[in-house]
Amino acid sequence: MAAAWFELCGYHVSWPLEPSRYDLLAWIGDFARRIQVKTTTVKQGASWTVWLSNTGRTRRTYDPDEIDYFFVIDGDFNYYLIPIAAVGGLTAIQLSAYREYLVQRETVTPSTAGTDRSGPPPR
């Protein structure tokens, strides 16, 4: 879903050939942005909780040398594009505190798909 969203917004997407800390690359303007995709089905009260660390014996957070953005899909199929600088070092977040990074799925239309943009995708 993340790759499809970027493509529908007019950005090219590619995947790493070898294991990497990011899930996909989105070519935004002349730059490749490293995207880590996270999903959540854990809701606490009115807010979704998403883990921003890898799973395993110990949780390891991501840093700006590894990724540029988290693309988060919550249990209601809302999408968030959160810069690593906004959450760096955190292992988990409540998405209700990051509503400013919610992206609109309805902003993409056939007439705007494929246009070249120089900044990050619209929120």
C-alpha positions in Angstrom: 0.0 0.0 0.0 2.9 2.4 0.8 4.5 1.8 -2.6 1.2 2.2 -4.4 0.5 5.5 -2.5 3.9 7.0 -3.6 3.4 5.8 -7.2 -0.1 7.4 -7.3 1.4 10.6 -6.0 3.8 10.6 -9.0 6.9 9.3 -7.3 9.0 6.4 -8.5 9.5 3.6 -6.0 12.3 1.0 -5.8 13.2 -1.7 -3.3 16.6 -2.5 -1.8 18.4 -5.5 -3.5 19.9 -6.6 -0.2 18.6 -6.6 3.4 18.4 -3.0 4.6 17.0 -1.0 7.4 14.5 0.7 5.0 11.7 -1.0 3.1 11.6 1.1 0.0 13.0 4.1 -1.8 10.7 6.9 -3.0 12.3 9.1 -5.6 11.2 12.6 -4.7 12.7 15.2 -7.1 16.3 14.3 -7.5 16.6 12.5 -4.2 15.9 9.0 -3.0 14.1 9.0 0.3 14.5 5.9 2.5 11.1 4.8 3.7 10.5 2.4 6.6 6.9 1.0 6.5 5.1 0.2 9.7 1.6 -1.0 10.4 -0.5 -1.2 13.5 -3.6 -3.0 14.7 -3.1 -2.0 18.4 -5.5 0.6 19.6 -5.3 2.1 23.1 -8.4 4.2 23.8 -9.0 6.4 20.8 -5.4 6.2 19.5 -3.4 3.7 17.5 0.0 2.7 18.9 2.7 1.9 16.4 6.1 0.4 17.2 8.9 2.3 15.5 11.6 -0.2 16.3 12.5 -3.6 14.9 11.3 -6.8 16.5 13.7 -9.4 17.9 15.3 -10.2 21.1 15.9 -6.5 21.8 14.2 -3.6 20.1 16.4 -1.4 18.1 15.3 2.1 17.0 16.1 3.7 13.7 18.2 6.8 13.2 18.6 9.5 10.4 21.6 7.6 8.9 19.3 4.7 8.1 15.9 6.1 7.1 14.3 9.4 6.2 10.6 8.7 6.8 8.2 6.3 8.5 5.2 5.5 6.4 2.6 4.2 8.9 -0.7 2.5 8.1 -3.1 2.2 11.0 -5.9 -0.3 11.6 -8.4 2.1 9.9 -6.2 2.3 6.8 -5.1 5.9 7.5 -1.6 6.8 6.2 1.0 8.9 8.0 4.3 10.1 6.6 6.4 10.9 9.6 10.0 12.3 9.2 12.6 10.4 11.3 13.5 13.8 12.9 10.0 14.0 14.5 10.3 10.6 16.3 14.0 9.8 16.3 14.9 7.4 19.2 11.4 6.5 20.2 10.4 2.8 20.2 6.7 3.4 20.0 4.3 6.3 19.5 0.6 7.1 19.8 -0.6 8.3 16.3 -3.0 10.8 17.8 0.0 12.9 18.7 1.1 12.9 15.0 -2.1 14.0 13.2 -0.1 16.7 11.4 1.6 13.9 9.4 -1.6 12.2 8.3 -1.7 12.1 4.5 -4.8 12.3 2.4 -5.5 9.4 0.2 -8.0 11.4 -1.8 -5.5 14.1 -2.9 -4.3 11.9 -5.8 -6.3 12.1 -9.0 -5.5 10.9 -12.5 -4.8 14.4 -13.6 -2.2 15.0 -10.8 -0.6 11.5 -10.8 2.8 11.5 -12.5 3.5 15.2 -12.0 7.0 15.9 -10.8 7.4 17.5 -7.4 10.5 18.7 -5.6 9.5 18.2 -2.0 8.0 15.5 0.1 4.6 14.2 -0.8 1.6 16.3 0.3 0.1 15.6 3.7 
